[in-house]
Amino acid sequence: MTVDRYAEAIAYDLIGLGLRLRDVGSAHFSWADLYVIVRQSPRSSALARALDPEAVDWGMTELLLAEVADAARVANWQRSGGKRRDYPKPIPRPGVDDPDTTYGRGALPIDDMAAWLGWSTP
């Protein structure tokens, strides 16, 4: 991660702490201080939102609530004698792909796969 790439988010978080990015390297605000602030940024920080906007709103409480909601939906489906095709889909979570997602159709020719992977073919 570079400071340049997330400078705006870091600057916003620093302003909230009474600091300025332009002062990094001075006697009262060292690079080590910036490192600690960046590494310990809370989930609610602008930097956390810039790094992973989808996951920033998902803490342990939200994940557990989604698990409870999914379990309740499955339990209701079971009690109602649901059919396999009607099985309830889980609430989407950040960083977890939908298991029904497909990528292409059929096998990819070896030359195309090598090109996609950046391999050179003999």
C-alpha positions as CSV (number, residue, x, y, z in Angstrom):
1,M,0.0,0.0,0.0
2,T,1.3,3.4,-0.8
3,V,0.5,6.7,0.9
4,D,0.0,8.2,-2.6
5,R,-2.7,5.8,-3.5
6,Y,-4.8,6.5,-0.3
7,A,-3.5,10.0,0.5
8,E,-7.0,11.5,0.6
9,A,-8.4,9.0,3.0
10,I,-5.3,9.1,5.2
11,A,-5.3,12.9,5.2
12,Y,-9.0,12.9,6.2
13,D,-8.3,10.5,9.1
14,L,-5.2,12.6,10.2
15,I,-7.2,15.8,10.2
16,G,-9.6,14.2,12.7
17,L,-6.6,13.5,14.9
18,G,-5.4,17.1,14.6
19,L,-2.5,16.1,12.3
20,R,-1.6,16.8,8.7
21,L,-0.1,14.5,6.1
22,R,2.2,17.4,5.1
23,D,3.8,17.3,8.6
24,V,5.0,13.7,8.3
25,G,8.8,13.5,8.9
26,S,8.8,16.5,11.3
27,A,9.9,16.4,14.9
28,H,6.3,16.2,16.2
29,F,5.0,13.7,13.6
30,S,7.3,10.9,12.5
31,W,6.9,8.2,9.8
32,A,6.6,5.7,12.6
33,D,3.7,7.7,14.0
34,L,2.0,7.6,10.6
35,Y,2.7,3.8,10.3
36,V,1.0,3.2,13.7
37,I,-2.0,5.3,12.8
38,V,-2.5,3.6,9.4
39,R,-2.0,0.1,10.8
40,Q,-4.4,0.7,13.7
41,S,-7.1,2.5,11.7
42,P,-10.5,1.5,13.0
43,R,-13.1,0.0,10.7
44,S,-15.0,3.3,10.7
45,S,-12.0,5.2,9.3
46,A,-11.8,6.7,5.8
47,L,-8.8,4.5,5.1
48,A,-10.7,1.4,5.9
49,R,-13.6,2.5,3.6
50,A,-11.1,3.2,0.8
51,L,-9.3,-0.2,1.2
52,D,-12.5,-2.3,1.3
53,P,-15.7,-0.3,0.9
54,E,-17.9,-3.5,0.9
55,A,-16.6,-5.0,4.1
56,V,-16.3,-1.8,6.2
57,D,-19.9,-2.1,7.4
58,W,-19.6,-5.8,8.2
59,G,-18.3,-6.4,11.7
60,M,-18.8,-9.4,14.0
61,T,-22.2,-8.3,15.0
62,E,-23.4,-8.0,11.4
63,L,-21.9,-11.3,10.4
64,L,-23.6,-13.1,13.3
65,L,-26.9,-11.5,12.6
66,A,-26.7,-12.7,9.0
67,E,-25.9,-16.2,10.3
68,V,-29.0,-16.1,12.6
69,A,-31.2,-14.8,9.7
70,D,-29.9,-17.5,7.4
71,A,-30.5,-20.2,10.0
72,A,-34.1,-19.0,10.6
73,R,-34.8,-19.0,6.9
74,V,-33.5,-22.5,6.5
75,A,-35.4,-23.7,9.6
76,N,-38.7,-22.2,8.2
77,W,-37.9,-23.8,4.8
78,Q,-37.4,-27.2,6.5
79,R,-40.6,-26.9,8.5
80,S,-42.6,-26.0,5.5
81,G,-41.5,-29.1,3.6
82,G,-39.6,-27.0,1.0
83,K,-38.3,-28.5,-2.1
84,R,-34.6,-28.6,-3.0
85,R,-35.0,-25.9,-5.7
86,D,-36.6,-23.6,-3.1
87,Y,-33.7,-23.8,-0.6
88,P,-33.2,-20.2,0.7
89,K,-30.1,-18.4,-0.5
90,P,-27.8,-17.0,2.2
91,I,-27.5,-13.2,2.8
92,P,-24.5,-12.1,0.7
93,R,-21.5,-11.3,2.7
94,P,-18.5,-9.2,1.7
95,G,-15.6,-11.2,0.3
96,V,-17.7,-14.4,-0.3
97,D,-18.6,-15.2,-3.9
98,D,-22.0,-16.5,-4.8
99,P,-21.6,-20.3,-5.2
100,D,-23.9,-20.1,-8.3
101,T,-21.4,-17.8,-10.1
102,T,-19.9,-19.3,-13.2
103,Y,-16.9,-18.1,-15.2
104,G,-17.2,-18.9,-18.8
105,R,-18.5,-22.1,-20.5
106,G,-16.6,-25.3,-21.0
107,A,-12.9,-25.8,-21.2
108,L,-10.5,-23.1,-22.2
109,P,-7.9,-24.1,-24.9
110,I,-4.4,-24.5,-23.5
111,D,-3.0,-21.7,-25.5
112,D,-5.7,-19.3,-24.3
113,M,-5.2,-20.4,-20.7
114,A,-1.4,-19.9,-21.0
115,A,-1.9,-16.5,-22.4
116,W,-4.4,-15.6,-19.7
117,L,-1.9,-16.8,-17.0
118,G,0.9,-15.0,-18.7
119,W,2.9,-18.1,-19.4
120,S,4.9,-18.6,-22.5
121,T,4.1,-21.6,-24.6
122,P,6.8,-23.6,-26.4
